[in-house]
Structure formats: structure tokens, C-alpha cells
Amino acid sequence: MGPTTSARPRVRWKLYELGEEEKVTSERLATSLRVHPLVARLLVRRGICDTETAGRYLHPKLVDLHDPALLPGIDACVEKLLDAIRRGRSIVIYGDYDVDGITASSILWHMMQWCGAKVTTYTPHRLEEGYGLNRSALESFCDSGREAPVVISVDCGVTACDEAQFARSLGIDLIITDHHEFDVDQPPEACAVVHPRWPGSQYPFGMLCGAGVALKVAWALARALPRALPSADAERLTCVGRQQGWVVSGGWLGCRQGVDGC
């Protein structure tokens, strides 16, 4: 006889009972948006109660995305990347090993490849290196006789104070882009920290994921390129970038689909 397995207990969902006012709002949303009543209930439970906001939530558009210029540190980040691209300086994208970090690395890598940057990616080994920046990896980026690279972290780095100091001692220009919690009293020493909840931030949505922050950096970089690249390349980018959706994608979708100067 084969191994026996115990039957799994049956699970029943318990729906939160809406109050009378919430029921009226839910019915109005279901009617005006032509959605299932359950969808309307979920919207109300999440505090999305007016038709316009609910419509944007259910049918998002690229033009509704928040301006990346509102992110703290993004101007300094873009300037450092543009300087590296102009000078042919190596750029290392240091990502986390989870799906958020890998997606963030991919977004920036595609954009920088399109820009002609000398860029590589690095993903630490989950078991052997663990999460975040580490000294061995940072040392490996520095070849003797060559200028230390610009290292931009994605989905990690905001708590790596010791590693940031070590990077600085190696001559690495470190840019940190992250979305995790951090100690306000112990900020890492970096050329720029791009984080939606950084002190003084005016960004409307503080819960961006790491890939979301990377997309904003790519978008800001695409926006800044016309004034930074040689005139021919800048003119080409300006023509392509007239489509808001293309610019918002930071060149990532265009590169993946083989679009080049269309």
C-alpha cells in the first residue's frame, strides 16, 4: 500500500460585512464601473470609494504614473550615471536575488545598454553571500590600475552603512536605490539615496517596490539624456521619447521588443 495522506480541512472564506453606507457605495461602484459586486466590495474595503479613483485603479495608464522627479535623491543619481556614461566609466548594477531585485536589475540594465553605458550586473548568491551589499563583491569590482566603478544598488543597500563606507574607501561611487525600512539616524554614505520614504520625500506613494524605484530611475535617465548625449543621439531619443509610454518604460520595453529609433 502506498503512503496515506490525511484529508485537508475544508476552508471557507469569511467576507467582511459592509456597513450600510459602505453597501451603498459598493452598489454605486458596481453599477457605474460595470464590475462584479465582489470587486466593488473589495474596492470599498481598500478605501477606494469614488468612481474616478476606482476607474484609475482598475484601468491604470502610464500617463497617470507619478513624476520620478518627486523622488528624493534622483537628480544626483541621474547626474552621476550620466557622467559615467559620458566618460565610459564602468557601472555595476548590484541587485537583490529575489524577483523584485532581478526585475529591478533588468529594467536598469536594458535602459543603460540602450544608452551605450559600460554596464554589468551583479546578483549575490543567496546562501553563500546573503542579502545586500558585501565587501568581497565590492572588492571584486575594483581592478588594479583602473578607475573604480559606479555601483548602483537596486532593492537593497539602504541599511548597509558599513559596506557603504568600505565602498567609499575603495574609490567606488555608490548610488543606493531601495524601498526597505531604514534607520533615519544612520543613513549610508552614498553619492545618492533614492527611496520613496526618505526624509523630506514629496513622493505621493511610499510603498513602491524595488523594481518600481528602478523604473523611476530609468524614466528620469531617459528624460535627461537629450541634454547629455551628443546631438545626433539626443535628437534620436527626443523623437522616440515623444510617446509618453515609451519614455516611462525607460527604454526597457523598446529594447525587449527590438524597437530602435522608430
Secondary structure, 3 states (H helix, E strand, C coil): CCCCCCCCCCCCCCCCCCCHHHHHHHHHHHHHHCCCHHHHHHHHHCCCCCHHHHHHHHCCCHHHCCCHHHCCCHHHHHHHHHHHHHHCCCEEEEECCCHHHHHHHHHHHHHHHHHCCCEEEECCCCCCCCCCCCHHHHHHCCCCCCCCCEEEEECCCCCCHHHHHHHHHCCCEEEEECCCCCCCCCCCCCCEEECCCCCCCCCCCCCCCHHHHHHHHHHHHHHHHHHCCCHHHHHHHHHHCCCHHHHHCCCHHHHHCCCCCC
